[in-house]
């Protein structure tokens, strides 16, 4: 049995036959939107970190 990746879990959560995603600023946010934002933030942080590492590596060479 394989463990689904973070991306696969997110896609499954978003694609399940469920009501349309909704944003309610005054109420409880849709947990699927929260998971999507968390996923995108982690992805952006990884990409930013990789760019920094590459930039520092090219200076040291």
N, C-alpha and C positions, 0 to 999 in steps of 0.2 A: 504494500500500500504506500503510495507516495503522498507526501505532505504538500498541499497546494501552496503555491507561492503567495506572497502578499498581494501581488498584482492580480492573480487568479481569484483570490478571495474577494478582492474589491470588485472585480468585474462581475462575479457571481452575485454579490450583494446588490449591485446596481441593475443587473439584468433580470432579476427575479420578477415574476409577474406581480408587481406591487403598484400601489398608487404612484402617480407621478411625483418626482422629487419636488419638495416645496421648501421655501425659505420663509420662516416666520420670525422676524427679528424680535418680536415681543414675547414669543412663546418658546417652546422647546424646539430646537432645530432638528431637522430630519437627520437621524444618525448616519444615514448613508452619505449625506453631504459632509458631515463631520469627518467620516472615514476618508472620503475623497480628498478633502483639504489636507488632512494629516499626511496622506500618501503623497500628494503633490508637493507638500512642504519638505518631506524627507528626500524626495527625488531632487528637488531644487538645491537642497543643502548638500547632497552628495555631489552634484554637478559643480557647484560653487567650490567645494573643497578640492575636487579633482583639478579644477582650473588653477587654484592657488598652488597646489603641489607641483603641477607642471610648470607654472611660471617660476617658482622658486628653484626648481630643478634646472631650468634652462639658464638661470643666473649663475648657478654654482659651477656649471661646466666650463 
